Amino acid sequence: MFRRISLLKSLRARLTLGVTEPFGHADYPLAETMRYRGDPGLFGPESVTWQVIGDVAAFVGGVRALVVQAAHPEVAAGVSDHSSYRNDPLGRLSRTSAYVTATSYGALPEVERAIEIVRGAHGPVRGASPRGRRYSASTPEYAAWVHNALTDSFLAAYQRYGRRPLSAGDADRFVAEQTQLGSRLSAAPLPDTAAGLASWVANHPAAAPSPGMHEALSFLRRPPLPRSQLIGYRLLFHAAVATIPRRLRRLLGIRRLPGTALIGRLSVVILRWALGSSPTWNLALVRVDAEIPAGYFRQPLPMAATNPPAAN
């Protein structure tokens, strides 16, 4: 009995490290969040956002978003021409994760700081795509593609693999909540219902194959991860592909393999057993003195935030 318990603890620890380590190559964005006691941030504890982003299905949603975003030639060109993902793939992944973490769970000053960082990074991202169209990351329509694909992907992953599917009303609430973030990034248009958003992404007229798309997909199919982490990543990748609409899958040139949705569901269940819900969600609940749901959290609170540096 004790040996079995020890093996389970060891397996849980290895799974936790294998999933979280690739996201640990940037500073934790909410290290000082306890200075803002009572600040609910942009969404707050009653929001659907905290529930969706806090579930392990968000790992699938994040991968899906990167795949879908590659379907827009101008966005893909911006990534290809200006991103550091080839030389620092885990750093870019970690910074993207930090942005989602900060904007979802941060106090309002932390949300605003994260948005300013993104604005600063997007300023120099401009050029021309291979089909001859000019692009700028700050252009509302291109910012909308990135933001809307991310929102749609988190929702699609949660509805397929989350702890329990959202009602139609709560799905619409999630999308409406995310428009608050998109508007702060000057993204437009921003559909405010789940059905409207899914249709906007799936049927977007600008989506098309491009060299940047093929380059991004080649990378996303097999990123430079250790073999032990790559196996789990591949399961998440195919689970993500299983949620992408047929038109976009055909455009992207990717196939939905038989059984991947079921395998993805089982993989997420195992990850939920190992990791529980996001410790940052737990931390945000502590910051606002909200009730902690029983049985959701397995990991300790982020160490970087439990002992923040003293104010000057």
Salt bridges, closest charged atoms under 4 A:
GLU21 OE2 - HIS25 NE2 3.12
GLU32 OE1 - ARG35 NH1 2.96
ASP55 OD2 - ARG272 NH2 2.89
GLU74 OE1 - HIS72 ND1 3.59
GLU74 OE1 - ARG131 NH2 2.74
ASP88 OD2 - ARG95 NH1 3.38
ASP152 OD2 - ARG64 NH1 3.14
ASP170 OD1 - ARG173 NH1 3.29
GLU177 OE2 - ARG173 NH2 3.69
GLU215 OE2 - ARG86 NH2 2.86
ASP289 OD1 - ARG37 NH2 2.85
